[in-house]
Amino acid sequence: MLLLLVRKMIRFKNPYLFKMASGNYCIELTDAGTWGSFPRFAKKFVKQIEASVAKKIDGPDVRIWEIVCNGAVLNLVYDDFPNGISIEPKNKNDQQVIDELFVVIKEQSSANGI
């Protein structure tokens, strides 16, 4: 169980789970943000979920931060088409952490979120 249950997080307007081609689910956090603003957002979000950054990958239209959260390896992703930020498991074994994160993120979502 994640320790995030009592922590105040960035509030998202309408986070949702999305089934990926792998069969795993990712959390679509927001369609706000830009390639340039992603590092500032990612740094804050990673700190809030008490994760650590293992690797950063930058492309012309995508940014991926590989992070470790509660023992799970996840990708925090900005993609410019369709524009948005998501967090996804690297493999099936890490899906439980995504599910736990989603509960916390959804509980703290707000109509005034990003």
Buried (B, 14 or more C-beta within 10 A) or exposed (E): EBEBEEEEBBBBBEBBBEEEEEEBBBBBBBEBBEBEEBBEBBEEBBEBBEBEBEEEEEEEEBBBBBBBBBEBBBBBBBBBEEBBBBBBBBEEEBBBBBEBBBEBBBEBBEEEBB
